[in-house]
Amino acid sequence: MQENTIHTKIARKDIYNPHSNETVNERRIFGGNPTAIFELNKIKYPWAYNIWRMMLANTWFPEEVNMNADKRDYALLTPQEKQGYDRALAQLIFMDSLQTNNLIDNINPYITCTEINLVLVRQAYEESLHAQSYAVMVDSISANAEEIYNMWRKDKKLQNKNDYIANVYIDLAKSPTEINLLKAMYANQILEGIYFYSGFSFFYTLAKSGKMLNSAQMIRFIQRDEITHLNIFQNMITSLQRERQDLFTPQLQEEVIEMFRQAVDIESSWGEYITQGQILGLTSQIIRDYIEYLADKRLNAVGLPRIYGKNNPIKWVDDYAKFNDQRTNFFEAKVTNYSKGGLNFDGF
């Protein structure tokens, strides 16, 4: 990778730029010269506008999920299950908090394509909605509310993981270069497609045994959003591969693959920490195999080679997470169909 490519600075877009004459074909994901007017009858990236419309159609609110039964269920969990629930919830709270701030303050200011600006604003809204969802979940169990929200301060394992996740975004904030922005996009693939998915699987595991069903229902709503968020950054990366081929050097590929390897190690260790080897058959090996499977899937989606070659060892998790087909909701005795927006992202 050439030195000047590594250190090429990027500028925040102007919030109003009346002197721009940029045409729709001249739009760039970053480094463009937009007027800042949302002229949505002229679109360069149809995928962004389609996702935007789908996100609007998929609006939901946490209070739609009645959490009363989970308060009773929580009291009946084993000590290990309670601890795992609290740890998994504390991790999700951190990640959605980080992601909301990261999108608003750290990524979107450098994106110079209006239709992508729109989806990132909506994504930030959805991440903050997830924070409200976790508040509803915490309130429903009530017993450990303060402990869950302050766990990131006291639990060294969680603190170390949080620091690692945040570092790539902090690098972008400190040094806004083209490469650091691109790395932050890959980090979003890891956050949305590995860390979140791994965390969600714990709640589905409890639900599979008939426990904390409404928590799992809330997670399903959240995961439906995260599937979309994963798709946003996947499309940003693949669009940049066509728009800025010069950035995608062998060195960058090596660095990104190493990011994924470290993420797999960290998340596997965290998964073992949550389950303590005592939660419903989730062995350390099953957890690691699942995370390696997710990593391969995310790498392959952005044109990078699979590095683990693992199959999904807990395929039933996919059935618990599905919204995009018509079926009897396994939490409620009613038929639901949530494919509202015309795009189906099953398989993410």
C-alpha positions as CSV (number, residue, x, y, z in Angstrom):
1,M,0.0,0.0,0.0
2,Q,1.5,3.3,-1.0
3,E,2.3,5.8,1.8
4,N,0.1,8.5,0.3
5,T,-2.9,6.2,0.0
6,I,-2.6,5.3,3.7
7,H,-2.5,8.9,4.8
8,T,-5.0,10.5,2.4
9,K,-7.2,12.7,4.6
10,I,-10.9,13.0,4.1
11,A,-13.0,16.0,4.8
12,R,-16.4,16.3,6.4
13,K,-19.0,17.2,4.0
14,D,-20.5,20.7,4.0
15,I,-24.0,20.9,5.5
16,Y,-24.8,23.4,2.7
17,N,-22.8,23.8,-0.5
18,P,-24.6,26.1,-3.0
19,H,-21.5,26.3,-5.1
20,S,-21.5,22.6,-6.1
21,N,-22.5,21.6,-9.6
22,E,-21.9,17.9,-8.9
23,T,-24.1,15.6,-11.1
24,V,-25.7,12.4,-10.0
25,N,-23.0,10.4,-11.9
26,E,-20.3,12.3,-10.1
27,R,-21.5,11.3,-6.6
28,R,-19.0,9.5,-4.5
29,I,-19.4,7.5,-1.3
30,F,-16.8,9.7,0.2
31,G,-14.6,12.5,-1.3
32,G,-17.5,13.9,-3.4
33,N,-18.7,17.5,-3.6
34,P,-22.5,17.3,-2.8
35,T,-24.8,20.3,-2.6
36,A,-26.3,18.6,0.5
37,I,-29.8,18.8,-1.0
38,F,-31.7,15.5,-0.8
39,E,-32.6,15.2,-4.5
40,L,-34.1,11.7,-4.3
41,N,-35.5,11.6,-7.8
42,K,-31.9,11.3,-8.9
43,I,-30.2,8.3,-7.4
44,K,-26.7,6.8,-8.1
45,Y,-27.0,3.9,-5.7
46,P,-30.4,2.3,-6.0
47,W,-29.6,-0.3,-3.3
48,A,-29.4,2.6,-0.8
49,Y,-32.7,4.1,-1.7
50,N,-34.4,0.7,-1.7
51,I,-33.0,0.0,1.8
52,W,-34.2,3.4,2.9
53,R,-37.8,2.6,1.8
54,M,-37.7,-0.8,3.4
55,M,-36.4,0.6,6.7
56,L,-39.3,3.0,6.8
57,A,-41.8,0.2,6.2
58,N,-40.3,-1.9,9.0
59,T,-40.9,0.7,11.8
60,W,-41.6,-0.9,15.1
61,F,-41.5,0.1,18.8
62,P,-40.1,-1.8,21.8
63,E,-43.3,-1.4,23.8
64,E,-45.1,-3.6,21.3
65,V,-43.5,-6.6,23.1
66,N,-45.2,-7.5,26.3
67,M,-42.4,-8.4,28.7
68,N,-44.6,-9.4,31.8
69,A,-44.0,-13.2,31.4
70,D,-40.2,-12.7,31.4
71,K,-40.2,-11.1,34.8
72,R,-41.6,-14.4,36.1
73,D,-39.2,-16.5,33.9
74,Y,-36.1,-14.6,35.1
75,A,-36.8,-15.5,38.7
76,L,-36.8,-19.2,37.7
77,L,-33.5,-19.1,35.7
78,T,-30.5,-20.9,37.1
79,P,-27.8,-18.7,38.6
80,Q,-25.6,-19.4,35.5
81,E,-28.5,-18.5,33.2
82,K,-29.2,-15.2,35.0
83,Q,-25.5,-14.3,34.9
84,G,-25.4,-15.2,31.2
85,Y,-28.5,-13.2,30.5
86,D,-27.1,-10.1,32.3
87,R,-23.7,-10.3,30.6
88,A,-25.2,-10.8,27.1
89,L,-27.6,-7.9,27.6
90,A,-24.8,-5.6,29.0
91,Q,-22.7,-6.3,25.8
92,L,-25.6,-5.5,23.5
93,I,-26.3,-2.3,25.4
94,F,-22.7,-1.2,24.8
95,M,-22.6,-2.1,21.1
96,D,-25.8,-0.2,20.2
97,S,-24.7,2.8,22.2
98,L,-21.3,2.8,20.5
99,Q,-22.9,2.3,17.1
100,T,-25.4,5.2,17.5
101,N,-22.6,7.6,18.3
102,N,-20.3,6.1,15.7
103,L,-22.7,6.6,12.8
104,I,-23.8,10.1,13.8
105,D,-20.4,11.6,14.7
106,N,-17.8,9.4,13.1
107,I,-19.0,7.9,9.7
108,N,-21.9,9.8,8.2
109,P,-20.1,13.2,8.3
110,Y,-17.6,11.9,5.7
111,I,-20.2,10.2,3.4
112,T,-20.9,12.5,0.4
113,C,-23.8,10.6,-1.2
114,T,-27.2,11.8,-0.1
115,E,-29.1,8.5,-0.4
116,I,-26.4,6.8,1.7
117,N,-26.6,9.7,4.2
118,L,-30.3,8.9,4.6
119,V,-29.9,5.2,5.4
120,L,-27.1,5.9,7.9
121,V,-29.4,8.5,9.7
122,R,-32.1,5.9,9.8
123,Q,-29.7,3.2,11.0
124,A,-28.6,5.5,13.8
125,Y,-32.3,5.9,14.7
126,E,-32.7,2.2,14.8
127,E,-29.6,1.7,16.9
128,S,-31.0,4.2,19.5
129,L,-34.3,2.3,19.3
130,H,-32.5,-0.8,20.3
131,A,-31.1,1.0,23.3
132,Q,-34.8,1.6,24.3
133,S,-35.5,-2.0,23.7
134,Y,-32.8,-3.1,26.1
135,A,-34.2,-0.6,28.7
136,V,-37.6,-2.3,28.4
137,M,-35.9,-5.7,28.8
138,V,-33.9,-4.5,31.9
139,D,-37.0,-3.0,33.4
140,S,-38.9,-6.2,32.9
141,I,-36.5,-8.2,35.1
142,S,-35.8,-5.1,37.3
143,A,-33.6,-7.1,39.8
144,N,-30.2,-6.2,38.3
145,A,-30.9,-3.0,36.4
146,E,-28.1,-1.0,37.9
147,E,-25.7,-3.9,37.8
148,I,-26.4,-4.5,34.1
149,Y,-25.9,-0.9,33.1
150,N,-22.7,-0.5,35.0
151,M,-21.2,-3.9,34.1
152,W,-18.9,-2.3,31.5
153,R,-17.2,-0.4,34.3
154,K,-16.7,-3.4,36.6
155,D,-16.4,-6.5,34.5
156,K,-12.8,-6.6,33.1
157,K,-13.7,-9.1,30.4
158,L,-16.4,-6.9,29.1
159,Q,-14.3,-3.8,29.4
160,N,-11.5,-5.3,27.4
161,K,-13.9,-6.5,24.7
162,N,-15.5,-3.0,24.5
163,D,-12.1,-1.3,24.2
164,Y,-11.1,-3.6,21.4
165,I,-14.4,-3.0,19.5
166,A,-14.2,0.8,19.9
167,N,-10.5,1.1,18.9
168,V,-11.0,1.1,15.1
169,Y,-13.7,3.8,15.4
170,I,-11.4,5.8,17.7
171,D,-8.7,5.5,15.0
172,L,-11.0,7.1,12.5
173,A,-12.0,9.9,14.9
174,K,-8.3,10.7,15.6
175,S,-7.1,10.3,12.1
176,P,-9.8,10.7,9.4
177,T,-8.2,9.1,6.4
178,E,-9.6,7.1,3.5
179,I,-8.1,3.8,4.8
180,N,-9.4,4.4,8.3
181,L,-12.9,5.0,7.0
182,L,-12.8,1.9,4.9
183,K,-11.5,-0.1,7.9
184,A,-14.4,1.3,10.0
185,M,-16.8,-0.1,7.3
186,Y,-15.3,-3.5,7.6
187,A,-15.5,-3.2,11.4
188,N,-19.2,-2.6,11.0
189,Q,-19.4,-6.0,9.2
190,I,-17.8,-7.5,12.2
191,L,-20.0,-5.7,14.7
192,E,-23.3,-6.2,12.9
193,G,-22.6,-9.6,11.5
194,I,-20.5,-11.4,14.2
195,Y,-20.7,-9.7,17.6
196,F,-24.4,-9.0,17.5
197,Y,-25.3,-12.4,16.0
198,S,-23.3,-14.2,18.6
199,G,-25.0,-12.2,21.4
200,F,-28.5,-12.9,19.9
201,S,-27.9,-16.7,19.8
202,F,-27.8,-16.8,23.6
203,F,-31.3,-15.4,23.9
204,Y,-32.6,-17.8,21.3
205,T,-31.0,-20.7,23.2
206,L,-33.0,-19.8,26.3
207,A,-36.1,-19.5,24.2
208,K,-35.5,-22.9,22.7
209,S,-35.9,-24.3,26.2
210,G,-39.1,-22.3,26.8
211,K,-37.4,-19.5,28.8
212,M,-37.5,-15.7,28.4
213,L,-39.6,-16.0,25.2
214,N,-40.4,-12.3,25.1
215,S,-36.8,-11.3,25.4
216,A,-36.1,-13.5,22.4
217,Q,-39.0,-11.8,20.5
218,M,-37.5,-8.4,21.2
219,I,-34.2,-9.7,19.9
220,R,-35.9,-10.9,16.7
221,F,-37.1,-7.4,16.0
222,I,-33.6,-6.0,16.7
223,Q,-32.0,-8.7,14.6
224,R,-34.2,-7.8,11.6
225,D,-32.8,-4.3,11.8
226,E,-29.3,-5.6,12.1
227,I,-29.7,-7.7,9.0
228,T,-30.4,-4.5,7.1
229,H,-27.5,-2.7,8.7
230,L,-25.2,-5.5,7.7
231,N,-26.5,-5.1,4.2
232,I,-25.9,-1.4,4.1
233,F,-22.2,-1.7,4.9
234,Q,-21.8,-4.7,2.7
235,N,-23.1,-2.6,-0.2
236,M,-20.9,0.3,0.7
237,I,-17.8,-1.8,0.6
238,T,-18.7,-3.6,-2.7
239,S,-19.6,-0.2,-4.3
240,L,-16.3,1.2,-3.2
241,Q,-14.5,-1.8,-4.7
242,R,-15.8,-0.5,-8.1
243,E,-15.5,3.2,-7.3
244,R,-12.1,3.2,-5.6
245,Q,-10.2,0.1,-6.7
246,D,-6.9,1.7,-5.6
247,L,-7.8,1.4,-1.9
248,F,-8.2,-2.4,-2.0
249,T,-4.6,-3.5,-1.9
250,P,-3.2,-6.9,-0.8
251,Q,-2.0,-5.2,2.4
252,L,-5.5,-4.0,3.2
253,Q,-6.9,-7.5,2.6
254,E,-4.3,-8.9,5.0
255,E,-5.2,-6.3,7.6
256,V,-9.0,-6.9,7.3
257,I,-8.6,-10.7,7.5
258,E,-6.5,-10.2,10.7
259,M,-9.3,-8.0,12.1
260,F,-11.7,-10.9,11.5
261,R,-9.3,-13.4,13.1
262,Q,-9.0,-11.3,16.2
263,A,-12.7,-10.7,16.4
264,V,-13.3,-14.5,16.2
265,D,-10.9,-15.1,19.1
266,I,-12.4,-12.3,21.2
267,E,-16.0,-13.3,20.6
268,S,-15.3,-17.0,21.1
269,S,-13.8,-16.2,24.5
270,W,-16.7,-13.9,25.3
271,G,-19.2,-16.6,24.3
272,E,-17.5,-19.1,26.6
273,Y,-17.6,-16.5,29.4
274,I,-21.4,-15.9,29.0
275,T,-22.3,-19.6,28.9
276,Q,-19.7,-20.8,31.4
277,G,-20.0,-24.2,29.8
278,Q,-23.3,-24.7,31.6
279,I,-25.9,-23.2,29.4
280,L,-28.1,-25.6,27.4
281,G,-25.5,-27.5,25.5
282,L,-23.6,-24.5,24.2
283,T,-20.1,-25.9,24.5
284,S,-17.0,-23.9,23.8
285,Q,-16.4,-25.7,20.5
286,I,-19.9,-25.1,19.3
287,I,-19.6,-21.4,20.1
288,R,-16.3,-21.1,18.3
289,D,-17.5,-23.1,15.3
290,Y,-20.6,-20.8,15.0
291,I,-18.5,-17.6,15.2
292,E,-16.0,-19.0,12.6
293,Y,-19.0,-19.8,10.4
294,L,-20.3,-16.2,10.7
295,A,-16.8,-14.8,10.0
296,D,-16.5,-16.8,6.8
297,K,-19.9,-15.7,5.7
298,R,-19.2,-12.0,6.3
299,L,-15.8,-12.2,4.5
300,N,-17.2,-14.0,1.5
301,A,-20.0,-11.4,1.2
302,V,-17.4,-8.6,0.6
303,G,-15.3,-10.6,-1.8
304,L,-12.7,-11.9,0.7
305,P,-11.7,-15.6,1.1
306,R,-13.3,-17.8,3.7
307,I,-10.6,-18.7,6.3
308,Y,-12.2,-21.3,8.5
309,G,-14.4,-23.6,6.4
310,K,-17.0,-24.2,9.1
311,N,-20.7,-25.1,8.7
312,N,-23.3,-23.7,10.9
313,P,-23.4,-25.9,14.1
314,I,-26.7,-24.4,15.4
315,K,-28.9,-24.0,12.3
316,W,-32.0,-23.9,14.5
317,V,-30.9,-20.3,15.5
318,D,-31.8,-19.2,11.9
319,D,-35.3,-20.5,12.3
320,Y,-35.8,-18.5,15.5
321,A,-34.5,-15.3,13.9
322,K,-36.6,-15.4,10.7
323,F,-39.2,-12.8,9.9
324,N,-39.3,-12.9,6.2
325,D,-41.7,-15.7,5.5
326,Q,-45.3,-16.3,6.5
327,R,-45.4,-18.7,9.5
328,T,-47.0,-19.1,12.9
329,N,-45.0,-17.0,15.2
330,F,-43.3,-19.4,17.7
331,F,-43.9,-17.0,20.5
332,E,-47.5,-16.2,19.8
333,A,-50.4,-18.2,18.2
334,K,-50.8,-15.9,15.2
335,V,-49.6,-15.7,11.6
336,T,-47.1,-12.9,10.9
337,N,-45.5,-11.6,7.7
338,Y,-42.8,-9.1,8.1
339,S,-41.4,-8.8,4.6
340,K,-42.9,-5.3,4.1
341,G,-40.3,-3.5,2.0
342,G,-39.8,-5.5,-1.1
343,L,-36.3,-6.6,-0.2
344,N,-35.5,-10.0,1.4
345,F,-32.2,-10.3,3.3
346,D,-32.7,-13.9,4.6
347,G,-29.4,-15.6,4.8
348,F,-27.4,-12.8,6.4
